[in-house]
Amino acid sequence: MHPEVTLTFNDEAGRERRVKVHAGRFSIGRGPENDLVISDQRLSRRHAVIENFGGGVRVTDCGSQNGTRVNDVPAVGAVELRDGDIIALGGSCDLAVSIGAAGYSVDSERPFAPAPSWLPDWLSAPVVAVASIVLIVLAAATLIIIQQSKSEETSAGTSHQDPVINQDDNDNRRDDNRSGDGSPPTNTASTPTPGVDAVRTSDPPASEQVKKDTKNVMRRLGDGSGLYISEDGLRDVAAAVEGLRGSPAVREQLVAMGRDGAEVAAQARRAGLDPALLIYAALAETAGGGASNPKAAAGALLRDMLDSQVTIGTQTANSSLLLVAACKYDFKPGDKKTAHPLIAHARVLGSKAKVEPGVARSVWFLREKGGISDAAYNFVLRFLALAVIARNPSRYGTDADPLPW
């Protein structure tokens, strides 16, 4: 049975509205084709999708321009929702999530009525007080037992810390992940990504596997150099992989790309692009709700990549990822071949931070310095996550054949 999900928010006139989310896929955005239409210019036409399947409720950003956040954390991949969560759309519209709550009409401004008393006469105040004390004592005893058990497990185990991607393979370290004085770039603290900490604590080997697979994907981009990726970037990619793990929609997309991939790859080669860039960007666009299928997404993405390739290039792994991110910017080079905003930001921010160009010209550095939009960053995360899954679908709970690109 699907849980009952209700969204509460204030409309354009400031009135409170409550909308019930039906089972299946529930889309939200400015466009009239959505299940919930919100006429806010800061929202994209199709901004986000809530999936209510199999007892679980998830929200996925659809590659929106201004992004989606859950409890003030950027939504990367499919984010599991819980009762009381707050979904922020485009930084302007907050939706309060209620799961399993019932007893009021949907889309109504009527206040809640107080619940009628159902207590029998014999259940007097003294009886309730005694019962409450017993329950409190039992709860305290249970908590003490749990804490002692956790303490024993902690003392018996060893701590685990994930290194930066280039630290577990010394023969693949490169100068482009160093700052001007030879030290690694400073990594500022960021807000944790939903789902990452649970994976890293309960299943460290899986997290290590995602890191290795991410590194292998990056090696296949460009000439295999420019492998710098921050620790925060690794955690975000791992969270995106977990959000897509075992998804029926991802399986359908991989099957479709297995069928149409040769044609998409041929398009990329004719345009002088690495087929992997177009193939996994098309998968990322579809997974984000921006297209009905990967083949349909490839045409528009190819035009975007060709517009930006002049100033970004695809020589290294990170320049290739910048080109993927550029697809989420409205950019036309014009006759003077104006630099893409991402490159302009990399030059200014890299100069201020005194880091090497190979670090500055990366989505990871730009993310740390606020030089890339949420939509572009999330698009790159989906790109890498789907490339990781596509190389070994069974490892990530997906029943599909591996893609050869």
Residue pairs with C-beta under 8 A, 6 or more apart in sequence:
1 55
2 23
2 52
2 53
2 54
2 55
3 52
3 55
3 57
3 99
3 100
4 20
4 99
4 100
4 101
4 102
5 20
5 21
5 50
5 52
5 57
5 81
5 97
5 98
5 99
6 18
6 19
6 20
6 21
6 97
6 98
6 101
6 106
7 18
7 19
7 21
7 36
7 87
7 95
7 96
7 97
7 98
8 16
8 17
8 18
8 95
8 96
8 98
9 16
9 17
9 19
9 38
9 93
9 94
9 95
9 96
10 16
10 17
11 17
11 38
12 39
12 40
15 109
16 109
17 107
17 109
18 104
18 105
18 106
18 107
18 108
19 36
19 106
19 107
20 106
20 107
21 35
21 50
21 52
21 57
22 35
22 52
23 52
23 53
24 51
24 52
24 53
25 49
25 50
25 51
26 35
26 36
26 49
26 50
26 51
26 52
27 33
27 34
27 35
27 36
27 46
27 48
27 49
27 62
27 289
28 34
28 35
28 36
28 38
28 43
28 47
28 48
28 49
28 50
28 89
28 95
29 36
29 37
29 38
29 43
29 44
29 45
29 46
29 47
29 48
29 62
29 64
30 37
30 38
30 39
30 40
30 41
30 43
30 44
30 45
30 47
31 37
31 45
31 46
33 46
34 46
38 47
38 89
38 93
40 89
40 90
40 92
40 93
42 66
42 89
42 90
42 91
42 92
42 93
43 64
43 66
43 89
43 90
43 92
43 93
44 62
44 63
44 64
44 65
44 66
44 90
46 62
46 64
46 289
46 290
47 61
47 62
47 64
47 68
47 89
47 90
48 59
48 60
48 61
48 62
48 64
48 68
48 75
48 87
48 89
48 289
49 59
49 60
49 62
49 289
50 57
50 58
50 59
50 81
51 57
51 58
51 59
51 60
51 78
56 80
57 80
57 81
57 97
57 99
58 78
58 79
58 80
58 81
58 243
59 68
59 70
59 75
59 78
59 79
59 81
59 87
60 75
60 77
60 78
60 79
60 243
60 287
60 288
60 289
61 67
61 68
61 75
61 288
61 374
61 375
61 378
62 288
62 289
62 290
63 285
63 288
63 289
63 290
63 328
63 375
63 378
63 379
64 89
64 90
64 375
65 90
65 328
65 373
65 375
66 89
66 90
66 91
66 92
66 373
66 374
66 375
67 74
67 75
67 90
67 91
67 373
67 374
67 375
67 378
68 74
68 75
68 87
68 88
68 89
68 90
68 374
69 75
69 87
69 88
69 91
69 374
70 79
70 81
70 85
70 86
70 87
70 88
70 194
71 85
71 86
71 194
72 86
72 88
72 191
73 191
73 192
73 193
73 194
74 191
74 193
74 374
74 377
74 378
75 87
75 194
75 378
76 193
76 194
76 236
76 239
76 240
76 243
76 378
76 381
77 195
77 239
77 240
77 241
77 242
77 243
77 244
77 381
77 382
77 385
78 243
78 244
78 247
79 194
79 195
79 243
80 194
80 195
81 87
81 97
81 99
82 97
82 99
83 97
83 98
83 99
83 100
83 101
84 96
84 97
84 98
85 96
85 97
86 94
86 95
86 96
86 97
87 94
87 95
87 97
88 94
88 95
89 95
103 112
104 110
104 112
160 200
160 204
162 200
162 204
162 207
162 208
162 211
162 231
162 234
162 235
164 177
164 184
164 229
164 230
164 231
164 234
165 211
165 214
165 215
165 227
165 229
165 234
166 172
166 173
166 174
166 177
166 227
166 228
166 229
167 173
168 211
168 212
169 215
172 215
172 219
172 227
174 225
174 226
174 227
174 228
174 358
175 356
175 358
176 225
176 226
176 227
176 228
176 316
176 318
176 356
176 357
176 358
176 359
177 184
177 185
177 227
177 228
177 356
177 358
177 359
178 184
178 185
178 356
178 359
179 185
179 186
179 353
179 354
179 355
179 356
179 359
180 354
180 355
180 356
181 354
185 228
185 230
185 353
185 355
185 359
185 365
186 353
187 230
187 231
187 232
187 368
188 368
190 232
190 367
190 368
192 235
193 235
193 236
193 239
194 239
195 239
195 242
195 243
196 235
196 236
196 238
196 239
196 242
199 206
199 207
199 238
199 239
199 242
200 207
200 235
200 238
207 238
209 395
210 234
210 237
210 238
210 241
210 388
211 234
211 238
213 388
213 391
213 392
214 229
214 234
214 237
214 384
214 388
215 227
215 229
216 391
217 384
217 387
217 388
217 391
218 227
218 229
218 317
218 318
218 321
218 384
219 227
219 317
220 276
221 274
221 276
221 277
221 314
221 316
221 317
221 320
221 321
222 274
222 314
222 315
222 316
222 317
222 319
222 320
223 315
223 316
224 317
225 315
225 316
225 317
225 358
226 315
226 316
226 317
226 318
226 319
226 358
226 362
227 317
227 318
228 318
228 358
228 359
228 362
228 364
228 365
229 237
229 362
229 364
230 364
230 365
230 367
230 368
232 364
232 367
232 368
233 363
233 364
233 367
236 377
236 381
237 381
237 384
237 385
237 388
239 381
240 381
240 382
240 384
240 385
241 385
241 388
241 389
241 396
243 385
244 250
244 287
244 382
244 385
244 386
244 389
244 396
245 389
245 396
245 397
245 398
246 396
246 397
246 398
247 398
249 287
250 287
250 386
250 389
250 398
251 393
251 398
251 399
251 400
253 283
253 286
253 287
253 293
253 294
253 386
254 283
254 389
254 390
254 393
254 398
254 400
254 401
254 403
255 400
255 401
256 293
256 294
256 295
257 264
257 279
257 282
257 283
257 294
257 295
257 390
257 403
258 400
258 401
258 403
260 294
260 295
261 279
261 403
261 404
261 405
263 295
264 275
264 278
264 279
264 282
264 294
264 295
264 298
265 275
265 278
265 279
265 405
267 278
267 298
267 299
267 302
268 274
268 275
268 277
268 278
268 279
268 302
269 275
271 302
271 305
271 306
273 302
273 305
273 306
273 309
273 314
274 314
274 320
275 405
276 387
276 405
277 305
277 314
277 320
277 323
277 324
278 298
278 301
278 302
278 305
279 294
279 298
279 403
279 405
280 383
280 384
280 386
280 387
280 390
280 405
281 297
281 298
281 301
281 305
281 324
281 327
281 379
281 383
282 291
282 294
282 295
282 297
282 298
282 301
283 294
283 382
283 383
283 386
283 390
284 324
284 379
284 382
284 383
284 386
285 291
285 294
285 297
285 301
285 327
285 379
286 292
286 293
286 294
286 297
287 382
287 386
288 378
288 379
288 382
290 297
291 297
291 300
301 327
304 326
304 327
304 331
305 323
305 324
305 326
305 327
307 331
307 332
307 333
308 323
308 326
308 327
308 329
308 331
308 333
308 340
309 323
310 333
310 337
311 333
311 337
311 338
311 339
311 340
311 343
312 319
312 322
312 323
312 326
312 340
312 342
312 343
313 319
313 323
314 320
314 323
316 358
318 358
318 361
318 362
318 363
318 364
319 361
321 362
321 363
321 380
321 383
321 384
322 342
322 343
322 346
322 361
322 362
322 363
324 379
324 380
324 383
325 342
325 363
325 372
325 376
325 377
325 379
325 380
326 340
326 342
326 376
327 376
327 379
328 373
328 375
328 376
328 379
329 340
329 341
329 342
329 373
329 376
331 340
331 341
333 340
339 347
342 366
342 371
342 372
342 376
343 361
345 366
345 369
345 371
345 372
346 357
346 360
346 361
346 362
346 365
346 366
346 371
347 360
349 360
349 365
349 366
349 369
349 371
350 356
350 357
350 359
350 360
350 361
350 365
351 360
353 360
353 365
353 369
355 365
359 365
360 366
363 372
363 376
363 377
363 380
365 371
366 372
367 377
388 396
389 396
389 398
390 402
390 403
391 402
391 403
392 402
393 399
393 400
393 401
393 402
